[in-house]
């Protein structure tokens, strides 16, 4: 699979990385029940396909996702770049929920829990999960920089930060990467984030390129109604009307583009995010081996200029439906 260099770092990521939000199982923002053995098989299938990096967080399943990743990479550590996060941890007073921990001392102490769950000695990419509270991001970033200094972390990055927030922390320690949401129906990073990152040697690893499954062609009104009670998508704005129906209509208009290329809609949605050289990699979630087998192939598909132009026209149509 093709790789791209992550910002100023020496990490070369495959253009598709495996995301592990859903394999955390039931929690405050989970996707419902998940079989752990199937999760491990999915992770190992990703490595077998050539994917060389995995993204997790202590928030996902309140530590459970990191534990599953730790089990899956045992004996294969030299094959995988491990990315995880800081700033959101499990709430010991309310099981299944999370709490913010953005003080420098807290971040420095919490990394040992990340390392224990992952069963590794050093984290390749450690990211601040959310810049909340905003007034503590400099302190939190100082703690992250200290972890690089003591050798527990190789590189540090940010997730869900604005340009102004990155400007505030960049003088403390260089930012290796930004992890923002990006999909055909969530394009906010095109306004200024992409240009800023390109100008400052900050890699971009986008999440939710398939918009939590909405752009895969496998969603319908019936499927939405059948989601388990613990699935966060039930309350997400992208799955509410009129946006939900407008996006389903967009997907049907995109289907002929995927079909004439012999690809799936999931592959099309991922490849579209990777059309820009400034995007280092797209994080794709998977709960079963068959899912990552399908989506991994998007990492080697370069969309033609004609396909990109046709998609742009359809995205303008989608925007008009919601204006």
N, C-alpha and C positions, 0 to 999 in steps of 0.2 A: 504494500500500500504506500502511496505517496506520503512524504513527510514535509513539514515546514518547521523552521526554526522558531522557537518561542522567544520573541522579543530579543533582548540583549543576552539572554542566557545561552548555555551550551546544550539545552534540551531540544531535541528534534522530535516533535510529536507527529504521530500518524494523523491524517486529516479527519479521521473519525476517532473519538475517544469514547469509552464506556462510562455512562452515568449510572449512579447507584441509588438514586432517591427512592425509587419504587421498591427496591429489594430490602429496604429498611422494615417493611411490613407495617402493621397498624401503629399509628401514632397520630399526633395532633394534625399533621398535614400529610398523612400517608395516602397510599393508593389501595388500602385494604389488605386482606390476608395475602401472604406470600410464602411459598415453600422454600426453606433455606437450601435444601439440596439442589433444587432446580436453579436457585440463584448462583450457587457455586458452579454448577455445570455451565450456566450462561457466561459467567466471567471467564472460565477456562476456555470456552468456545471462542470468545473474543480474542484471547491470546493466540489460539490456534489459527485464527484467521489473519493474524498479523497486526492486530491492534496493539499498540505498545504503551497505552496509558489509560489510567482509570481515575475517575473523580468521585470522591465521596465527601462526607461531612459528619461530625458528631451529632448534628441535629437529625439526620435521617434515621428514623427508628430509634432515636435517643441512644445512639451508640451502636445499635444493632447492625447497621449497614457496614460500619468500619470493621466490626467483628467478622462479618461474613467475608469481606474483602480480605482480611487477614488470613482466614482459613484458605481462601481460594488461591492466594499468591504464595502459599507455603511451598517451597521447593522451586519457585519460578520467579523469585524476586529480581534476578538479573534480567528478566525479560520485560519488566514493567516499570513505568514512571508512575509514581503514586502521588496524587494530588488530594489534599483534604483541606479542611477549613478550621477557622477559629471564630470566637465571638458569640456563638450560640451553642449552648450545652444543655444537657438534660436538667430538668428541675427536680431536685430530690424530694421536694415537698408535694409534688403533684405528678405522679407517674404518667408517662405518655405525653408529657408536654415539655417545652423548652423554656430557657431563660437566657437573657443577655449577660455576657461576661466580657466586657471590653476594657477593663483596667489592665495595665501592663503586667502587674504581678499575677493576675488571674490567667492571662494568656500564657505567660511563661510557665506557670505551674500546670496548666491544662494540657500542654503539649505532651507531657508524659502519659496522659490517659490516651491521647491519640496513638502514640507509639505502641502502647501496650495492647490496645484493641487491634491495631493493624499488624502487630507482631513484627515490627521492623525497627531498625536502629536510627534511621534518618528519613525525614519526609522530603521528597523531591521538590514539591511546590505546596506551600502553605498559604492559604488565602483568608483574608477577613471576609466573612460570609455576607454581612450587611453593614453599611456604615451607620449603625444605630446604637447609641445616640450619636448624633453628628458631632457634638462637642468633644467626644472622646476619641475620635479617629487618630489624632496625632499621638496620643498616649498609647493607644493600641498598636499603632505602627511602630512605635519605639520598642515595644515589647517584642514584636515580630522581628525587628532588626537584631535584637539581642539574641534571639534564637538562631539566627544565621551565624552570628559571631561565635556562639558556643558549639556550633556544629550539629545541632539537632534538626536543622532545616537547611536545605540547599538554596532555594529561592523563595521569595515571597511575592504574593500578588493580592489583588483586590477583586471583590465581586460586587456587582450592583452599585458601583461608585459613579459619581458624575465627574465631568472634567474638572470642575472647581475643587472637588474633594481630592482628586488625584494630584492636582497642583499643590495642595496643602501638605500632602505626605511625601511627595517625591523628593524634596530636599533632605528628608531624614534618612531615606534609604531608597535606592532605585526600585521601581515597580517592574517586576518581570512580566506580569500579565493582568489583564482585566477579564472577568467572566460576567458578561451581560446576557440578558435574554435577546434572542434574535430569530425571527421567522418571517415568512411572507406576510403575516398579519400583525407582526410586532417589529417595526422598523425604526424605532426611536434612535438607535445607535448611529444611524446614517447621518443624523443632524450635525454632530460635532465629535462624538466619541471616536469614530474610526480614524478621522484625520489626526486627532490629537495623539492617539496611540501610535499611529504610523510615524509621526514626527518625533516621537520620544522613545522609540525602540521598545514599545510595550506590546507584547503579544496579546491576541484576543482569542479566547476560547468561548464560543457562544453556547448557551444552553437553550433547550426547548426548541430546536429547529423544526420539529414536527408539531409544535404547539400542543404538547401533551397528548399526541395521537390524533388531534383534530384534522391534521392535513394528510393523514395516511389513506383516506378513502374508506376507512373501516368504521367510521362513526355514522350514526343515524339518530333520529329522535328515539327510536326503540332502545338503542344501545345506551344512550344517555340515561334513560329512565331505569335501565337495569343495573346501573353502577351500584356497587355496595355502599352502604351508609357511610363507611369510613373513607370513601374516595373523595379527596378534596375538590375534584373537578365539579362536583355537584353544586358548589357555591362560587366557582370561578366565573369572572365576567365574560371570558371568551366562550363559555358554554351557556350563556344566557341570551335570550332574544332581545333585539333582532339580530345580534351579531352571530349567534350560532347558526341560524338558517342561512344567513348571507355567506358565511364561510363554507357551509356544506355546498352551496351553489357554486362558489369559487372552485372548490375541489373538483366538481364535475366538469367544469370548464378546463381545468388543468389536466384531466385524465387523458385526453388524446395526445398531449405532448409526451407524457410518460410512456404511453403505449407505442407510439411510433419509434421511440428510442429503445423499446424492449425493456423498460424499467418500470418499477413500481412508483406509486405516488409518494411513498415514504422516501424512496431514494431521490426522487425529484426535489422534495422539500429540503432535504439535507444538502444535496449538490448545489441548490440555489444559494444557500448561505455561504458556500465555499467558493463561489464564483469570484469573490473579491480577494486579491492577494493579501490584504491586511488581516484577513481572518486566518488564524493559525490552524484552528481545528474546530469541529462541531461535536459537542457532547450529545450522545444519543443514549437514551435509557432503554433497557431491555429486561424483561422478566423471564424470558424463555430463550433457549439456544436458537430456536428458529427465527426469533425476532432479530437477533444480532447478525445472523447469517444474511438476512435480507438487507439490513441497513448498512452493514460494513462495506458493501459494494459501492455505496455512494462516494466513498473516499477516493475512488479511482475514476469517477465520471466527471469530465469537464464539459459543462454545458456549452452549446454552440451560441454564437452571438445572436443567431436567429431565434433560438429558443428563449434566450434571455429577453429579447425585445418583445416576443409574444407574451411572455409571463408579465412583463412590466405593464402591458396594455390591460391584462386581466386584473392585475392588482389595482390599477387605476379604477377599473370598473367596480371592484370590491369596495374601495374607499368611497366611491360615489353612492353606493347602496346605503352607506351608514351616515352620510352627511345630511 
